[in-house]
Amino acid sequence: MSYSDWVPFNKETVGKAPVKAGVYFLGSEHETTYIGATNNIKERLGEHLNSADACIKGTVSFCYHETLFPEAEEEKQLTAFQYEHGRLPKCNKSK
């Protein structure tokens, strides 16, 4: 499975994201802070970029993976993160 490189979270790089389904990771300086799934990576990242959510405001970088099954991949990635860290990413809410 191939993920994009981590890139700065700004208007220019979000504008280059694909208009495709996928899973994406938002990060602060030293950790993944959010894992999400969407049917349009570019649009969803743009929504996060303009978010008033204080947790999301700390995002400095992102990466993504295109997939036909974004919700299943998101669940897999959240489960793996929780297994490794003993918790969900700090901006993900418990389901």
Secondary structure, 3 states (H helix, E strand, C coil): CCCCCCEECCHHHHHCCCCCCEEEEEECCCCEEEEEEECCHHHHHHHHHCCCCHHHHCCCEEEEEECCCHHHHHHHHHHHHHHHHCCCCCCCCCC
